[in-house]
Amino acid sequence: MRARLFATLVSLAVVAASAFDMPGKVIVVSDDNYPPYLFRGSDGTLRGIVKDKWELWSRKTGVPVEVRGTTWAAAQESVRKGEADVIEALDRTITGITDAASMRGFTIAAKEGSACADWLRAQHVESIRTYPDSERLVAAAGAGEVKLFCMDTLAAQYFLVKHGLAEEFRQSPVLYSAPFDWAVRHGRARLRDYLQVGFQRIDRAELAQIDAQWRGSVVAYPISTRYLMYLIAAGLAVLGFSSVILFRNHCLRRLVRGKSKELMRALESLKENTARAQYFATRDPLTDLPNRQLLRDRLALALARAQRRGRLVGVVLVDLDRFKAVNDTFGQEFGDRVLKMVAARLVECAGPGATVARVSGDEFVMILSRTSTEETSAVAASALARLCHPFDIDGQRVYCTASAGVVVFPGDGTTPAELLRNAAIAMDCAKENGRNNVQHYRPEMQDLAARRLALETELRGALERREFEVYYQARVALATGKISGFEALLRWRHPVQGLLGPSEFIPARPASRSARGRRSGSNRRRSR
C-alpha cells in the first residue's frame, strides 16, 4: 500500500488547477521511532536525519519547517487530511529470506501502513502481522511471536542491539527497494516542485554530511612516515618485551610443572592415607572383619535391596561360650589367635556374598542375603558344628563352643537395630538353654527378657524391703520315722507376682553381686 501511495503522491498525471501559493510554513511528518532517520532523544526532542535535513532546507529557502513525529499510519493520515504538507518516506529497504515465495507459510511482521506489508501482499504472502511501530515489532520478534520481520536495515540493527537480540536474527538478501525520500499529498504538485527547488539549492556534500553524522562513515587516518617509524619502533619494543615475558612464562611453567608433580604426589599420598584410614575405621583390627559400624551400613543396604525385590535376609549372632576361661588360662595373645581362627571358620561357613562381622570381644554376626529361614538355620548349625572342632595352636589344643540367635527379615524385624536386638535376645535364650545350640527368635522371648530385667531391678531392693521368706522342710529318717534335720528353702514374696521360687529369681542374681552376698548371709543367719 505504501508503494502505491508513494507512486500516487509523486505522480504528475494530475495537476491542481488552483494557483500555487508559497506556504508560510512547511509541516513535515514521519515515524518518530525509526532511528537513525527520526527518533526522540532522552529529553523527548526529535533528532535524526529527517530533522537535520529539513532544518537545512529551511535555512536555504528561508521558509520555516516544522517536523512532527508520530506513528507511520498517523503520519499518512495527517497528509491525506491536509494537516501536514510533506511525509518523509525515507529510503527504505525490504529484506526477507531469499525471495517472496520462500516466505509463504510463515507469519511475517511489518510496521502498520508500511510499503513492506503492501509489497508482501502483492507477492501473495498473506500471513502478515502488523505492529504500530518498529520497536514494538522487534520486541515481539524477540518474544517469539514471529520468526521473520521486514524493516529497514539501520533501524532493525538499532533495535536489535537495544533489546539484546543482535545474535538471534540474521539479515536476508535485499528483495525490494523503495527509492522515495519524501512525498506530498496527491494534487499538490506545485508544492512538490517548490520543495524540490529548495533541495536543489543544497549542496550534495551537506546532505552527505548529515547522513554520515547519523549513519556513520569510514574514517581515514593519514599516517606520515615519521609516525609510521614510531609505530614500527613501538611494535619492535612490544615484541621484545613480549619475548621477555614469554621466556619468563616458560621458566615459570617449568617451575609450576615441577611443583604440580610434587603436589599430585602429595595428593595421591593423601588419598591413599585417607582410604587407608577409612578402611581401618570400619574394620576390626584383630580379625580384619567389618566392625559394628560397617555391619550396620551393610545390613541397612541388604534390607533396602531385599525390600525392593521381595526377598529375605537372615542374621545370625554367634557368641562363644565361656571364652573368658581361654583368656584366663592361656593368655590374651593365645585368645586373640583363637578369635582369628573362629573368624576364618565363620567366613567359610557363611559362603560367598555373605558378611561376617566382629561386633565385640567374642561376638560375631553373619548377614545372609538371598536366603530362607531354613537355609539361615542350616548355616547357623553348620557354624556351631564347625566351632566345636578343636583349635590347635603351637601344640596346644583347646575346645570352644558357641551359642547362636537367628532372626529373618522381615518377619523378625524391619530395621538393623531391631534385627540385631532380637538376635541378641535369641542368643541369650540359647545360653540359658545349656549353651552350644541355636535359637530362633520368638516374640515371647522379648517378654521373658523384659520380665527378667524387671525382676533383676526389683531384686536389688527386695532384701531391704524384707520380701524374702525362709521355709523349713523336715528331713525324716525312713528307718526310724524320726526327724533328722531340716532344709531351709528361700522364697521371694513379690508384691505383684506373689510367691516366687528360686528357679524364677536366682537367674537374675549374677547381675547384682552385692545383693547376692547379703542374701547369702541372711540365709545363713536365719537357718541357724
Summary of the structure (lengths in Angstrom):
residues: 528
radius of gyration: 53.3
end to end distance: 134.5
largest distance: 173.5
contacts: 1504
relative contact order: 0.06
helix: 49%
strand: 20%
